[in-house]
């Protein structure tokens, strides 16, 4: 055998080894693509019902939000009606009730002032701004004497 033939055989062997490695790589790539295809199909089968359920949940939430919105508007209307009723009652009965209470107080004072057990009234004192009351002077002196 000549050198060219040996080189040809070596190239052929390396070429066969390279083709074998490529064949193994292609077989593994094919298996990976099949597994990926199966995984995508399974995800698609599970995703479609999940999306349908999510869509139904969103619709249900929207319905509930609409209900809450209508309830909130009703509560707002009731609140404004109650406020109007309160102001109407206050304006209608407030003045007369104050007058009746004042009249009752006056009657009690008038009747209570004539009884035997009524305390003696103190005379009215005129207050001059800037001058202490006589009772206040006595209290200051008493406090000073207690400290000493």
MIDOSE-1310 file (N, C-alpha, C; in nm, 2 decimals, decimal comma, always signed):
residues 148
xxxx	+0,08/-0,12/+0,00/+0,00/+0,00/+0,00/+0,09/+0,13/+0,00; +0,04/+0,21/-0,07/+0,12/+0,33/-0,09/+0,07/+0,43/+0,02; +0,14/+0,54/+0,03/+0,10/+0,65/+0,12/-0,03/+0,71/+0,09; -0,06/+0,73/-0,04/-0,19/+0,79/-0,08/-0,30/+0,70/-0,04
xxxx	-0,28/+0,57/-0,05/-0,39/+0,48/-0,02/-0,42/+0,48/+0,13; -0,31/+0,48/+0,21/-0,32/+0,49/+0,36/-0,39/+0,62/+0,40; -0,36/+0,73/+0,33/-0,42/+0,86/+0,36/-0,57/+0,85/+0,32; -0,60/+0,79/+0,21/-0,74/+0,78/+0,17/-0,82/+0,69/+0,27
xxxx	-0,76/+0,59/+0,32/-0,83/+0,50/+0,42/-0,85/+0,58/+0,55; -0,75/+0,66/+0,59/-0,77/+0,74/+0,71/-0,88/+0,84/+0,69; -0,88/+0,91/+0,58/-0,98/+1,01/+0,55/-1,12/+0,94/+0,55; -1,13/+0,82/+0,49/-1,26/+0,75/+0,49/-1,30/+0,71/+0,63
xxxx	-1,21/+0,67/+0,71/-1,24/+0,63/+0,85/-1,29/+0,75/+0,93; -1,21/+0,86/+0,92/-1,26/+0,98/+0,98/-1,39/+1,03/+0,93; -1,41/+1,02/+0,80/-1,54/+1,06/+0,74/-1,65/+0,97/+0,80; -1,63/+0,84/+0,81/-1,73/+0,75/+0,87/-1,76/+0,79/+1,01
xxxx	-1,66/+0,82/+1,09/-1,68/+0,85/+1,23/-1,76/+0,98/+1,24; -1,72/+1,08/+1,15/-1,79/+1,21/+1,15/-1,94/+1,19/+1,11; -1,97/+1,11/+1,02/-2,10/+1,08/+0,97/-2,18/+1,01/+1,09; -2,11/+0,92/+1,16/-2,17/+0,85/+1,27/-2,21/+0,95/+1,38
xxxx	-2,12/+1,04/+1,42/-2,15/+1,14/+1,52/-2,27/+1,23/+1,47; -2,27/+1,27/+1,34/-2,38/+1,35/+1,29/-2,51/+1,27/+1,30; -2,51/+1,14/+1,26/-2,63/+1,06/+1,27/-2,68/+1,05/+1,41; -2,59/+1,03/+1,51/-2,63/+1,03/+1,65/-2,69/+1,16/+1,69
xxxx	-2,63/+1,27/+1,65/-2,68/+1,40/+1,69/-2,81/+1,43/+1,63; -2,83/+1,39/+1,50/-2,96/+1,40/+1,43/-3,07/+1,32/+1,50; -3,04/+1,20/+1,54/-3,13/+1,11/+1,61/-3,18/+1,18/+1,74; -3,08/+1,23/+1,82/-3,11/+1,30/+1,95/-3,19/+1,43/+1,92
xxxx	-3,16/+1,50/+1,82/-3,23/+1,62/+1,79/-3,38/+1,59/+1,75; -3,40/+1,48/+1,68/-3,53/+1,43/+1,64/-3,61/+1,39/+1,77; -3,55/+1,32/+1,86/-3,61/+1,29/+1,99/-3,65/+1,42/+2,07; -3,56/+1,51/+2,07/-3,59/+1,64/+2,14/-3,71/+1,71/+2,08
xxxx	-3,71/+1,71/+1,94/-3,82/+1,78/+1,87/-3,95/+1,71/+1,90; -3,95/+1,58/+1,90/-4,07/+1,51/+1,93/-4,12/+1,54/+2,07; -4,03/+1,54/+2,17/-4,07/+1,57/+2,31/-4,12/+1,71/+2,32; -4,06/+1,80/+2,25/-4,11/+1,94/+2,25/-4,24/+1,95/+2,18
xxxx	-4,26/+1,88/+2,08/-4,40/+1,89/+2,01/-4,50/+1,83/+2,10; -4,47/+1,72/+2,17/-4,57/+1,66/+2,27/-4,60/+1,76/+2,38; -4,49/+1,82/+2,43/-4,51/+1,92/+2,54/-4,59/+2,04/+2,50; -4,57/+2,09/+2,38/-4,65/+2,20/+2,33/-4,80/+2,16/+2,32
xxxx	-4,82/+2,04/+2,27/-4,96/+1,99/+2,25/-5,03/+1,98/+2,39; -4,95/+1,92/+2,49/-5,01/+1,91/+2,62/-5,04/+2,05/+2,68; -4,95/+2,14/+2,67/-4,97/+2,28/+2,72/-5,09/+2,34/+2,65; -5,11/+2,32/+2,52/-5,22/+2,38/+2,45/-5,35/+2,32/+2,50
xxxx	-5,35/+2,18/+2,52/-5,47/+2,12/+2,57/-5,51/+2,17/+2,71; -5,41/+2,20/+2,79/-5,45/+2,25/+2,93/-5,47/+2,40/+2,93; -5,41/+2,48/+2,84/-5,42/+2,62/+2,84/-5,56/+2,67/+2,79; -5,61/+2,60/+2,69/-5,74/+2,64/+2,64/-5,85/+2,64/+2,74
xxxx	-5,87/+2,53/+2,82/-5,97/+2,53/+2,93/-5,94/+2,64/+3,04; -5,81/+2,66/+3,07/-5,77/+2,76/+3,17/-5,81/+2,90/+3,12; -5,79/+2,92/+2,99/-5,82/+3,06/+2,94/-5,98/+3,07/+2,94; -6,05/+2,97/+2,91/-6,20/+2,97/+2,91/-6,24/+3,00/+3,06
xxxx	-6,18/+2,93/+3,16/-6,22/+2,96/+3,30/-6,18/+3,10/+3,34; -6,07/+3,15/+3,30/-6,03/+3,28/+3,33/-6,12/+3,38/+3,27; -6,16/+3,36/+3,15/-6,26/+3,45/+3,08/-6,39/+3,45/+3,16; -6,44/+3,33/+3,20/-6,56/+3,33/+3,28/-6,55/+3,40/+3,41
xxxx	-6,43/+3,38/+3,48/-6,41/+3,45/+3,60/-6,41/+3,60/+3,59; -6,35/+3,65/+3,48/-6,35/+3,79/+3,45/-6,49/+3,84/+3,43; -6,57/+3,77/+3,35/-6,71/+3,81/+3,33/-6,79/+3,81/+3,46; -6,77/+3,71/+3,54/-6,84/+3,71/+3,67/-6,79/+3,83/+3,76
xxxx	-6,66/+3,86/+3,76/-6,62/+3,97/+3,84/-6,68/+4,10/+3,79; -6,69/+4,11/+3,66/-6,75/+4,24/+3,60/-6,89/+4,25/+3,64; -6,96/+4,14/+3,65/-7,10/+4,14/+3,69/-7,11/+4,18/+3,84; -7,02/+4,13/+3,92/-7,03/+4,16/+4,06/-6,99/+4,31/+4,08
xxxx	-6,89/+4,36/+4,00/-6,86/+4,50/+4,01/-6,97/+4,59/+3,97; -7,05/+4,55/+3,87/-7,17/+4,63/+3,83/-7,27/+4,63/+3,94; -7,29/+4,52/+4,01/-7,38/+4,51/+4,12/-7,34/+4,60/+4,23; -7,21/+4,59/+4,27/-7,16/+4,68/+4,38/-7,17/+4,83/+4,34
xxxx	-7,15/+4,86/+4,21/-7,16/+5,00/+4,17/-7,31/+5,05/+4,19; -7,40/+4,96/+4,15/-7,54/+5,00/+4,17/-7,58/+5,01/+4,32; -7,52/+4,92/+4,40/-7,55/+4,93/+4,54/-7,49/+5,06/+4,60; -7,37/+5,09/+4,56/-7,30/+5,22/+4,61/-7,38/+5,34/+4,57
xxxx	-7,43/+5,34/+4,44/-7,51/+5,46/+4,40/-7,64/+5,47/+4,48; -7,70/+5,35/+4,52/-7,82/+5,35/+4,60/-7,79/+5,40/+4,74; -7,68/+5,36/+4,80/-7,64/+5,40/+4,93/-7,62/+5,55/+4,93; -7,56/+5,60/+4,82/-7,53/+5,75/+4,81/-7,67/+5,82/+4,81
xxxx	-7,76/+5,77/+4,74/-7,89/+5,83/+4,73/-7,96/+5,83/+4,86; -7,95/+5,72/+4,93/-8,01/+5,71/+5,07/-7,95/+5,80/+5,16; -7,82/+5,82/+5,15/-7,74/+5,91/+5,24/-7,79/+6,05/+5,22; -7,80/+6,09/+5,09/-7,85/+6,23/+5,06/-7,99/+6,25/+5,11
xxxx	-8,08/+6,15/+5,09/-8,22/+6,16/+5,14/-8,22/+6,17/+5,29; -8,13/+6,09/+5,36/-8,13/+6,10/+5,51/-8,08/+6,24/+5,55; -7,98/+6,29/+5,48/-7,93/+6,43/+5,52/-8,04/+6,53/+5,50; -8,11/+6,52/+5,39/-8,22/+6,62/+5,36/-8,33/+6,60/+5,47
xxxx	-8,36/+6,48/+5,51/-8,46/+6,46/+5,61/-8,42/+6,51/+5,75; -8,29/+6,49/+5,78/-8,24/+6,54/+5,90/-8,24/+6,69/+5,91; -8,20/+6,76/+5,80/-8,21/+6,91/+5,80/-8,35/+6,96/+5,80; -8,45/+6,88/+5,74/-8,59/+6,92/+5,75/-8,64/+6,91/+5,89
xxxx	-8,61/+6,80/+5,95/-8,66/+6,78/+6,09/-8,60/+6,88/+6,18; -8,47/+6,91/+6,16/-8,40/+7,01/+6,25/-8,46/+7,14/+6,23; -8,49/+7,18/+6,11/-8,55/+7,32/+6,09/-8,70/+7,32/+6,13; -8,77/+7,21/+6,12/-8,91/+7,21/+6,16/-8,93/+7,21/+6,31
xxxx	-8,86/+7,11/+6,38/-8,88/+7,09/+6,52/-8,77/+7,16/+6,61; -8,66/+7,20/+6,55/-8,55/+7,26/+6,63/-8,59/+7,38/+6,70; -8,64/+7,48/+6,63/-8,68/+7,61/+6,69/-8,78/+7,59/+6,80; -8,89/+7,53/+6,77/-9,00/+7,51/+6,88/-8,95/+7,43/+7,00
xxxx	-8,86/+7,33/+6,97/-8,81/+7,25/+7,09/-8,72/+7,34/+7,18; -8,64/+7,42/+7,12/-8,55/+7,51/+7,19/-8,64/+7,61/+7,27; -8,75/+7,66/+7,21/-8,84/+7,75/+7,28/-8,91/+7,68/+7,40; -8,95/+7,56/+7,38/-9,02/+7,48/+7,49/-8,92/+7,46/+7,60
xxxx	-8,79/+7,42/+7,57/-8,69/+7,39/+7,67/-8,66/+7,52/+7,75; -8,65/+7,63/+7,68/-8,62/+7,76/+7,75/-8,74/+7,80/+7,84; -8,86/+7,78/+7,79/-8,98/+7,80/+7,87/-8,98/+7,72/+8,00; -8,95/+7,59/+7,98/-8,94/+7,49/+8,09/-8,84/+7,53/+8,19
xxxx	-8,72/+7,58/+8,14/-8,62/+7,62/+8,23/-8,66/+7,75/+8,31; -8,73/+7,84/+8,24/-8,77/+7,96/+8,31/-8,88/+7,93/+8,42; -8,97/+7,83/+8,39/-9,07/+7,79/+8,48/-9,00/+7,73/+8,60; -8,91/+7,64/+8,58/-8,84/+7,58/+8,69/-8,77/+7,68/+8,78
xxxx	-8,70/+7,78/+8,72/-8,63/+7,88/+8,79/-8,73/+7,96/+8,87; -8,84/+7,99/+8,81/-8,94/+8,08/+8,88/-9,00/+8,00/+9,00; -9,03/+7,88/+8,98/-9,09/+7,80/+9,09/-8,99/+7,77/+9,19; -8,87/+7,73/+9,15/-8,76/+7,70/+9,25/-8,71/+7,82/+9,33
xxxx	-8,72/+7,94/+9,28/-8,67/+8,06/+9,35/-8,76/+8,10/+9,47; -8,89/+8,05/+9,47/-8,98/+8,09/+9,58/-8,99/+8,00/+9,69; -8,92/+7,88/+9,68/-8,92/+7,78/+9,79/-8,85/+7,83/+9,91; -8,88/+7,76/+10,03/-8,81/+7,79/+10,16/-8,67/+7,75/+10,15
xxxx	-8,64/+7,64/+10,09/-8,51/+7,58/+10,09/-8,41/+7,64/+9,98; -8,46/+7,74/+9,92/-8,38/+7,80/+9,81/-8,27/+7,88/+9,87; -8,14/+7,86/+9,82/-8,03/+7,94/+9,88/-8,04/+8,09/+9,85; -7,99/+8,16/+9,94/-7,99/+8,31/+9,92/-7,91/+8,35/+9,80
xxxx	-7,96/+8,44/+9,73/-7,89/+8,48/+9,61/-7,77/+8,58/+9,65; -7,66/+8,56/+9,58/-7,55/+8,65/+9,61/-7,57/+8,78/+9,53; -7,53/+8,89/+9,58/-7,55/+9,01/+9,50/-7,46/+9,01/+9,38; -7,51/+9,07/+9,27/-7,43/+9,08/+9,15/-7,31/+9,17/+9,17
xxxx	-7,20/+9,14/+9,11/-7,08/+9,22/+9,12/-7,04/+9,27/+8,99; -6,99/+9,39/+8,98/-6,95/+9,44/+8,86/-6,80/+9,41/+8,85; -6,76/+9,36/+8,73/-6,62/+9,33/+8,71/-6,55/+9,44/+8,63; -6,45/+9,49/+8,68/-6,37/+9,59/+8,60/-6,25/+9,52/+8,55
xxxx	-6,23/+9,54/+8,42/-6,12/+9,47/+8,36/-5,98/+9,52/+8,41; -5,90/+9,43/+8,45/-5,77/+9,47/+8,50/-5,76/+9,47/+8,65; -5,88/+9,47/+8,72/-5,88/+9,47/+8,87/-5,92/+9,34/+8,92; -5,85/+9,28/+9,01/-5,89/+9,15/+9,07/-6,02/+9,16/+9,16
xxxx	-6,10/+9,06/+9,16/-6,21/+9,06/+9,25/-6,17/+9,05/+9,39; -6,26/+9,10/+9,49/-6,22/+9,10/+9,63/-6,20/+8,96/+9,68; -6,27/+8,86/+9,63/-6,25/+8,73/+9,67/-6,12/+8,67/+9,62; -6,08/+8,72/+9,51/-5,95/+8,67/+9,45/-5,83/+8,72/+9,54
xxxx	-5,85/+8,85/+9,59/-5,74/+8,90/+9,68/-5,73/+8,82/+9,81; -5,85/+8,79/+9,86/-5,84/+8,71/+9,98/-5,78/+8,57/+9,96; -5,81/+8,51/+9,84/-5,75/+8,38/+9,81/-5,60/+8,39/+9,80; -5,55/+8,50/+9,74/-5,40/+8,51/+9,72/-5,34/+8,53/+9,86
xxxx	-5,40/+8,61/+9,95/-5,34/+8,62/+10,08/-5,34/+8,49/+10,16; -5,45/+8,42/+10,15/-5,46/+8,29/+10,22/-5,35/+8,19/+10,16; -5,33/+8,19/+10,04/-5,22/+8,11/+9,98/-5,08/+8,15/+10,03; -5,06/+8,28/+10,03/-4,93/+8,33/+10,08/-4,91/+8,29/+10,23
xxxx	-5,01/+8,30/+10,31/-5,00/+8,27/+10,45/-4,98/+8,12/+10,47; -5,03/+8,04/+10,39/-5,01/+7,89/+10,40/-4,87/+7,86/+10,37; -4,81/+7,92/+10,27/-4,67/+7,89/+10,23/-4,57/+7,93/+10,34; -4,60/+8,04/+10,41/-4,51/+8,09/+10,51/-4,51/+8,01/+10,63
